[in-house]
Amino acid sequence: MKGFITNNKVNAQGKRVIFSDDGACNIHFISGNTYSISGVQDAALDSNGTIYAITTQDISIDKYKRFGSIAKFYSKKHYKNIEIYQDKPVLVKQNGILESFNQLCVQQISAGQNNSGGLFALNCGQQNDSLFQVMRWNKDINNWEKIGNILAEKIAAYSYDVVYIYRQSSIFEHTIKK
């Protein structure tokens, strides 16, 4: 990888998806195997190491077919973000609506992998100064819940109870009390 790292996702087994500013998406397995895929907007890995990726190019071209069953590709025409939650892909459509999970309109999603994981989102309704309400998927009631009055520009889920908040050039850890 020649560019600067712009995003990094890690699954529960420590397998990594690393994005760089030169448009490369690199998949790193603990075994040492590495795959590089160009033309990928977003990607995530399940516990088996299956790659789920949103492509910036036509998904029928040969460069994606070579991955066979180790990868599942989605078109940028339909989707803009992907995460893995409970070992299944969670997709955000181009209009910001989640494909499942009560079809909440989201600015961003993030799935944490530690301690049974957690799914967090930034609700579409902008509050002020590019800040969005932090939401969490409550797995007990199968619905979204507002996390206090917590607003963020970006989020990174760690677990069901911990989410990192990026706001005004600072990162905060927020632990949700039971």
C-alpha positions as CSV (number, residue, x, y, z in Angstrom):
1,M,0.0,0.0,0.0
2,K,1.5,3.3,-1.1
3,G,-1.1,5.8,0.0
4,F,-2.1,7.1,3.4
5,I,-4.6,5.0,5.5
6,T,-8.0,6.7,5.4
7,N,-10.1,3.9,7.1
8,N,-9.5,0.6,8.9
9,K,-12.0,-2.0,9.9
10,V,-11.2,-5.1,12.1
11,N,-13.4,-8.1,12.6
12,A,-13.6,-10.2,15.8
13,Q,-10.8,-12.5,14.6
14,G,-8.4,-9.6,13.9
15,K,-8.7,-9.7,10.1
16,R,-8.4,-6.2,8.7
17,V,-9.8,-4.2,5.8
18,I,-7.5,-1.1,5.2
19,F,-8.5,1.7,2.8
20,S,-6.0,4.2,1.5
21,D,-6.2,7.6,-0.2
22,D,-5.0,6.1,-3.4
23,G,-8.2,4.1,-3.8
24,A,-6.8,0.8,-2.7
25,C,-8.6,-1.6,-0.4
26,N,-6.3,-4.2,1.2
27,I,-7.6,-7.2,3.1
28,H,-5.1,-8.6,5.7
29,F,-5.7,-12.1,7.3
30,I,-4.0,-13.3,10.4
31,S,-2.4,-16.1,8.4
32,G,-0.4,-13.5,6.5
33,N,-2.5,-13.7,3.3
34,T,-3.3,-10.4,1.8
35,Y,-5.7,-9.4,-1.0
36,S,-5.8,-6.0,-2.8
37,I,-9.0,-4.8,-4.5
38,S,-9.1,-1.6,-6.5
39,G,-12.4,0.1,-7.2
40,V,-13.9,-0.5,-3.8
41,Q,-15.8,2.3,-1.9
42,D,-16.4,0.3,1.3
43,A,-15.9,-3.2,2.6
44,A,-16.1,-5.4,5.6
45,L,-15.3,-9.0,6.7
46,D,-17.4,-11.6,8.4
47,S,-15.9,-14.1,10.9
48,N,-15.1,-16.6,8.1
49,G,-13.1,-14.0,6.2
50,T,-15.7,-13.5,3.5
51,I,-15.2,-10.1,1.9
52,Y,-18.4,-7.9,1.4
53,A,-17.6,-4.9,-0.7
54,I,-19.3,-2.0,-2.5
55,T,-17.6,-1.4,-5.8
56,T,-17.2,1.8,-7.7
57,Q,-17.2,-0.1,-11.0
58,D,-19.5,-2.6,-12.7
59,I,-19.6,-5.7,-10.6
60,S,-19.8,-8.0,-13.6
61,I,-16.2,-7.2,-14.8
62,D,-13.6,-9.9,-14.5
63,K,-11.5,-8.3,-11.8
64,Y,-14.2,-9.0,-9.3
65,K,-15.1,-12.5,-10.6
66,R,-11.6,-13.7,-9.8
67,F,-12.4,-13.6,-6.1
68,G,-15.1,-16.3,-6.5
69,S,-16.8,-17.4,-3.3
70,I,-14.5,-15.5,-0.9
71,A,-16.1,-12.2,-1.8
72,K,-19.6,-10.8,-2.3
73,F,-19.8,-7.5,-4.3
74,Y,-22.5,-4.8,-4.3
75,S,-22.9,-1.9,-6.7
76,K,-22.3,1.7,-5.7
77,K,-25.4,2.5,-7.8
78,H,-27.5,1.0,-5.0
79,Y,-25.3,1.2,-1.8
80,K,-22.9,3.5,-0.1
81,N,-21.9,1.8,3.2
82,I,-21.5,-1.7,4.5
83,E,-20.7,-3.2,8.0
84,I,-20.9,-6.7,9.4
85,Y,-23.2,-7.1,12.4
86,Q,-23.8,-10.5,14.0
87,D,-21.9,-12.0,11.0
88,K,-24.3,-10.6,8.4
89,P,-23.9,-7.6,6.1
90,V,-25.7,-4.4,7.0
91,L,-26.1,-2.2,3.9
92,V,-26.9,1.5,3.6
93,K,-28.7,2.4,0.4
94,Q,-27.6,5.4,-1.6
95,N,-30.5,7.4,-0.2
96,G,-29.2,6.8,3.4
97,I,-31.9,4.2,4.3
98,L,-30.7,1.0,6.0
99,E,-31.8,-2.1,4.0
100,S,-33.0,-3.7,7.2
101,F,-33.0,-2.8,10.9
102,N,-36.3,-0.9,10.6
103,Q,-35.0,1.1,7.6
104,L,-33.7,4.0,9.6
105,C,-32.2,6.9,7.6
106,V,-28.6,7.1,8.6
107,Q,-25.6,9.3,7.9
108,Q,-23.2,6.6,9.0
109,I,-23.2,3.1,10.5
110,S,-20.5,1.3,12.6
111,A,-20.5,-2.2,14.0
112,G,-18.4,-3.2,16.9
113,Q,-17.1,-6.7,17.2
114,N,-16.1,-7.0,20.9
115,N,-18.4,-8.6,23.6
116,S,-21.1,-9.7,21.1
117,G,-20.8,-6.5,19.2
118,G,-23.0,-3.5,18.8
119,L,-24.5,-1.6,15.9
120,F,-24.5,2.2,16.0
121,A,-25.7,4.8,13.6
122,L,-25.7,8.6,13.1
123,N,-29.4,9.5,12.4
124,C,-29.9,11.5,9.1
125,G,-31.5,14.5,10.9
126,Q,-28.6,17.0,11.2
127,Q,-28.7,18.7,14.6
128,N,-26.2,21.5,14.1
129,D,-22.8,22.2,12.6
130,S,-22.7,18.8,10.8
131,L,-23.5,16.9,14.0
132,F,-25.8,14.0,14.0
133,Q,-27.7,12.1,16.8
134,V,-26.0,8.8,17.9
135,M,-28.3,5.8,17.8
136,R,-27.8,2.2,18.9
137,W,-29.6,-0.9,17.7
138,N,-31.2,-2.4,20.9
139,K,-31.0,-6.1,20.3
140,D,-33.5,-6.8,23.1
141,I,-36.4,-4.9,21.6
142,N,-35.2,-5.0,18.0
143,N,-35.4,-1.2,17.5
144,W,-33.2,1.9,17.5
145,E,-32.7,3.9,20.6
146,K,-31.3,7.4,21.0
147,I,-28.1,7.6,23.0
148,G,-28.9,10.5,25.3
149,N,-28.1,13.9,23.7
150,I,-24.9,12.6,22.2
151,L,-24.1,14.2,18.8
152,A,-21.2,13.3,16.5
153,E,-19.6,13.9,13.1
154,K,-18.4,10.3,12.9
155,I,-18.6,7.2,15.1
156,A,-16.6,4.0,15.6
157,A,-18.4,1.2,17.5
158,Y,-16.3,-1.0,19.8
159,S,-18.9,-3.1,21.5
160,Y,-22.6,-3.0,22.5
161,D,-21.9,-0.6,25.3
162,V,-18.9,1.4,23.9
163,V,-18.8,3.8,21.0
164,Y,-16.1,6.3,20.0
165,I,-17.4,9.8,19.1
166,Y,-15.6,12.1,16.7
167,R,-16.7,15.7,17.2
168,Q,-14.9,19.0,16.6
169,S,-11.5,17.5,15.9
170,S,-11.6,15.4,19.1
171,I,-12.3,11.7,19.8
172,F,-14.3,10.7,22.9
173,E,-15.1,7.3,24.3
174,H,-18.7,7.0,25.4
175,T,-19.8,4.0,27.6
176,I,-23.5,3.4,27.8
177,K,-24.6,2.6,31.4
178,K,-27.1,-0.2,31.8
